[in-house]
Amino acid sequence: MPFFYFARCCDNSLYSGSCIDLQAREDMHNSGKGAKYTRSRLPIKIVYSEEFETLSEARKREAEVKKFSKDKKENLIYTSNTF
């Protein structure tokens, strides 16, 4: 199933993304083959996710959440029981 996710970087910043396999994506980021943003902020840890029916829906959610303030993103993570 497709997911939208937040990854916490070693500098405490958040990276948002979408993928099919959360563990594989985390491994890809941590191997240095993920997004350019995370390559200089390793290691990362996926700290939040939402599951969707389609990758398109996950990407729409990603685009929506990228507009949130850092505080709003942190609150979304804090109030979830995902991880």
PyMOL CGO cylinders between C-alpha atoms (Angstrom):
from pymol import cmd
from pymol.cgo import CYLINDER

trace = [
    CYLINDER, 0.00, 0.00, 0.00, 1.18, 3.56, -0.67, 0.3, 1, 1, 1, 1, 1, 1,
    CYLINDER, 1.18, 3.56, -0.67, 2.15, 5.84, 2.20, 0.3, 1, 1, 1, 1, 1, 1,
    CYLINDER, 2.15, 5.84, 2.20, 2.77, 9.48, 2.97, 0.3, 1, 1, 1, 1, 1, 1,
    CYLINDER, 2.77, 9.48, 2.97, 5.50, 9.82, 5.61, 0.3, 1, 1, 1, 1, 1, 1,
    CYLINDER, 5.50, 9.82, 5.61, 7.65, 12.13, 7.68, 0.3, 1, 1, 1, 1, 1, 1,
    CYLINDER, 7.65, 12.13, 7.68, 11.29, 11.27, 8.26, 0.3, 1, 1, 1, 1, 1, 1,
    CYLINDER, 11.29, 11.27, 8.26, 13.20, 12.93, 11.07, 0.3, 1, 1, 1, 1, 1, 1,
    CYLINDER, 13.20, 12.93, 11.07, 16.73, 13.86, 10.01, 0.3, 1, 1, 1, 1, 1, 1,
    CYLINDER, 16.73, 13.86, 10.01, 19.76, 13.94, 12.31, 0.3, 1, 1, 1, 1, 1, 1,
    CYLINDER, 19.76, 13.94, 12.31, 19.50, 17.75, 12.50, 0.3, 1, 1, 1, 1, 1, 1,
    CYLINDER, 19.50, 17.75, 12.50, 15.90, 17.37, 13.79, 0.3, 1, 1, 1, 1, 1, 1,
    CYLINDER, 15.90, 17.37, 13.79, 14.42, 18.67, 10.53, 0.3, 1, 1, 1, 1, 1, 1,
    CYLINDER, 14.42, 18.67, 10.53, 11.52, 16.83, 8.90, 0.3, 1, 1, 1, 1, 1, 1,
    CYLINDER, 11.52, 16.83, 8.90, 11.44, 15.44, 5.39, 0.3, 1, 1, 1, 1, 1, 1,
    CYLINDER, 11.44, 15.44, 5.39, 8.08, 14.53, 3.87, 0.3, 1, 1, 1, 1, 1, 1,
    CYLINDER, 8.08, 14.53, 3.87, 7.67, 11.98, 1.13, 0.3, 1, 1, 1, 1, 1, 1,
    CYLINDER, 7.67, 11.98, 1.13, 5.54, 9.23, -0.33, 0.3, 1, 1, 1, 1, 1, 1,
    CYLINDER, 5.54, 9.23, -0.33, 6.37, 5.63, -1.16, 0.3, 1, 1, 1, 1, 1, 1,
    CYLINDER, 6.37, 5.63, -1.16, 5.09, 2.07, -1.44, 0.3, 1, 1, 1, 1, 1, 1,
    CYLINDER, 5.09, 2.07, -1.44, 7.36, 0.40, 1.13, 0.3, 1, 1, 1, 1, 1, 1,
    CYLINDER, 7.36, 0.40, 1.13, 8.27, 2.41, 4.26, 0.3, 1, 1, 1, 1, 1, 1,
    CYLINDER, 8.27, 2.41, 4.26, 11.16, 0.22, 5.41, 0.3, 1, 1, 1, 1, 1, 1,
    CYLINDER, 11.16, 0.22, 5.41, 12.71, 0.08, 1.94, 0.3, 1, 1, 1, 1, 1, 1,
    CYLINDER, 12.71, 0.08, 1.94, 12.40, 3.86, 1.65, 0.3, 1, 1, 1, 1, 1, 1,
    CYLINDER, 12.40, 3.86, 1.65, 14.02, 4.44, 5.04, 0.3, 1, 1, 1, 1, 1, 1,
    CYLINDER, 14.02, 4.44, 5.04, 16.84, 2.08, 4.05, 0.3, 1, 1, 1, 1, 1, 1,
    CYLINDER, 16.84, 2.08, 4.05, 17.26, 3.91, 0.73, 0.3, 1, 1, 1, 1, 1, 1,
    CYLINDER, 17.26, 3.91, 0.73, 17.51, 7.28, 2.47, 0.3, 1, 1, 1, 1, 1, 1,
    CYLINDER, 17.51, 7.28, 2.47, 20.04, 5.94, 4.98, 0.3, 1, 1, 1, 1, 1, 1,
    CYLINDER, 20.04, 5.94, 4.98, 22.17, 4.39, 2.25, 0.3, 1, 1, 1, 1, 1, 1,
    CYLINDER, 22.17, 4.39, 2.25, 22.57, 7.86, 0.72, 0.3, 1, 1, 1, 1, 1, 1,
    CYLINDER, 22.57, 7.86, 0.72, 20.45, 7.01, -2.32, 0.3, 1, 1, 1, 1, 1, 1,
    CYLINDER, 20.45, 7.01, -2.32, 17.32, 8.85, -1.17, 0.3, 1, 1, 1, 1, 1, 1,
    CYLINDER, 17.32, 8.85, -1.17, 16.37, 12.46, -1.65, 0.3, 1, 1, 1, 1, 1, 1,
    CYLINDER, 16.37, 12.46, -1.65, 19.10, 15.07, -2.01, 0.3, 1, 1, 1, 1, 1, 1,
    CYLINDER, 19.10, 15.07, -2.01, 17.76, 16.85, 1.10, 0.3, 1, 1, 1, 1, 1, 1,
    CYLINDER, 17.76, 16.85, 1.10, 18.33, 13.85, 3.34, 0.3, 1, 1, 1, 1, 1, 1,
    CYLINDER, 18.33, 13.85, 3.34, 21.78, 12.89, 2.02, 0.3, 1, 1, 1, 1, 1, 1,
    CYLINDER, 21.78, 12.89, 2.02, 23.52, 15.51, 4.15, 0.3, 1, 1, 1, 1, 1, 1,
    CYLINDER, 23.52, 15.51, 4.15, 21.26, 14.87, 7.15, 0.3, 1, 1, 1, 1, 1, 1,
    CYLINDER, 21.26, 14.87, 7.15, 21.77, 11.16, 7.80, 0.3, 1, 1, 1, 1, 1, 1,
    CYLINDER, 21.77, 11.16, 7.80, 20.69, 9.06, 9.48, 0.3, 1, 1, 1, 1, 1, 1,
    CYLINDER, 20.69, 9.06, 9.48, 16.96, 9.54, 9.14, 0.3, 1, 1, 1, 1, 1, 1,
    CYLINDER, 16.96, 9.54, 9.14, 14.12, 7.74, 10.88, 0.3, 1, 1, 1, 1, 1, 1,
    CYLINDER, 14.12, 7.74, 10.88, 10.54, 7.54, 9.61, 0.3, 1, 1, 1, 1, 1, 1,
    CYLINDER, 10.54, 7.54, 9.61, 8.48, 8.90, 12.48, 0.3, 1, 1, 1, 1, 1, 1,
    CYLINDER, 8.48, 8.90, 12.48, 5.00, 9.21, 10.97, 0.3, 1, 1, 1, 1, 1, 1,
    CYLINDER, 5.00, 9.21, 10.97, 2.99, 7.69, 8.14, 0.3, 1, 1, 1, 1, 1, 1,
    CYLINDER, 2.99, 7.69, 8.14, -0.48, 7.60, 6.65, 0.3, 1, 1, 1, 1, 1, 1,
    CYLINDER, -0.48, 7.60, 6.65, -1.66, 4.79, 4.38, 0.3, 1, 1, 1, 1, 1, 1,
    CYLINDER, -1.66, 4.79, 4.38, -3.60, 5.40, 1.14, 0.3, 1, 1, 1, 1, 1, 1,
    CYLINDER, -3.60, 5.40, 1.14, -5.31, 3.37, -1.56, 0.3, 1, 1, 1, 1, 1, 1,
    CYLINDER, -5.31, 3.37, -1.56, -3.22, 4.87, -4.36, 0.3, 1, 1, 1, 1, 1, 1,
    CYLINDER, -3.22, 4.87, -4.36, 0.18, 6.50, -4.72, 0.3, 1, 1, 1, 1, 1, 1,
    CYLINDER, 0.18, 6.50, -4.72, -1.57, 9.49, -6.27, 0.3, 1, 1, 1, 1, 1, 1,
    CYLINDER, -1.57, 9.49, -6.27, -3.55, 10.03, -3.05, 0.3, 1, 1, 1, 1, 1, 1,
    CYLINDER, -3.55, 10.03, -3.05, -0.37, 9.75, -0.96, 0.3, 1, 1, 1, 1, 1, 1,
    CYLINDER, -0.37, 9.75, -0.96, 1.36, 12.32, -3.16, 0.3, 1, 1, 1, 1, 1, 1,
    CYLINDER, 1.36, 12.32, -3.16, -1.60, 14.69, -2.87, 0.3, 1, 1, 1, 1, 1, 1,
    CYLINDER, -1.60, 14.69, -2.87, -1.38, 14.41, 0.91, 0.3, 1, 1, 1, 1, 1, 1,
    CYLINDER, -1.38, 14.41, 0.91, 2.38, 15.02, 0.72, 0.3, 1, 1, 1, 1, 1, 1,
    CYLINDER, 2.38, 15.02, 0.72, 1.80, 18.22, -1.27, 0.3, 1, 1, 1, 1, 1, 1,
    CYLINDER, 1.80, 18.22, -1.27, -0.85, 19.34, 1.24, 0.3, 1, 1, 1, 1, 1, 1,
    CYLINDER, -0.85, 19.34, 1.24, 1.30, 18.69, 4.33, 0.3, 1, 1, 1, 1, 1, 1,
    CYLINDER, 1.30, 18.69, 4.33, 4.43, 20.29, 2.86, 0.3, 1, 1, 1, 1, 1, 1,
    CYLINDER, 4.43, 20.29, 2.86, 2.59, 23.61, 3.23, 0.3, 1, 1, 1, 1, 1, 1,
    CYLINDER, 2.59, 23.61, 3.23, 2.11, 23.11, 6.99, 0.3, 1, 1, 1, 1, 1, 1,
    CYLINDER, 2.11, 23.11, 6.99, 4.24, 25.03, 9.46, 0.3, 1, 1, 1, 1, 1, 1,
    CYLINDER, 4.24, 25.03, 9.46, 6.90, 23.08, 11.36, 0.3, 1, 1, 1, 1, 1, 1,
    CYLINDER, 6.90, 23.08, 11.36, 4.77, 23.34, 14.51, 0.3, 1, 1, 1, 1, 1, 1,
    CYLINDER, 4.77, 23.34, 14.51, 1.74, 21.91, 12.74, 0.3, 1, 1, 1, 1, 1, 1,
    CYLINDER, 1.74, 21.91, 12.74, 3.84, 19.03, 11.34, 0.3, 1, 1, 1, 1, 1, 1,
    CYLINDER, 3.84, 19.03, 11.34, 5.27, 18.31, 14.80, 0.3, 1, 1, 1, 1, 1, 1,
    CYLINDER, 5.27, 18.31, 14.80, 1.76, 18.34, 16.28, 0.3, 1, 1, 1, 1, 1, 1,
    CYLINDER, 1.76, 18.34, 16.28, 0.58, 15.85, 13.66, 0.3, 1, 1, 1, 1, 1, 1,
    CYLINDER, 0.58, 15.85, 13.66, 3.42, 13.52, 14.65, 0.3, 1, 1, 1, 1, 1, 1,
    CYLINDER, 3.42, 13.52, 14.65, 2.92, 14.08, 18.38, 0.3, 1, 1, 1, 1, 1, 1,
    CYLINDER, 2.92, 14.08, 18.38, -0.82, 13.35, 18.34, 0.3, 1, 1, 1, 1, 1, 1,
    CYLINDER, -0.82, 13.35, 18.34, -0.50, 10.19, 16.25, 0.3, 1, 1, 1, 1, 1, 1,
    CYLINDER, -0.50, 10.19, 16.25, 0.09, 6.69, 17.49, 0.3, 1, 1, 1, 1, 1, 1,
    CYLINDER, 0.09, 6.69, 17.49, 1.77, 5.57, 14.27, 0.3, 1, 1, 1, 1, 1, 1,
    CYLINDER, 1.77, 5.57, 14.27, 5.28, 5.02, 15.71, 0.3, 1, 1, 1, 1, 1, 1,
]
cmd.load_cgo(trace, "trace")
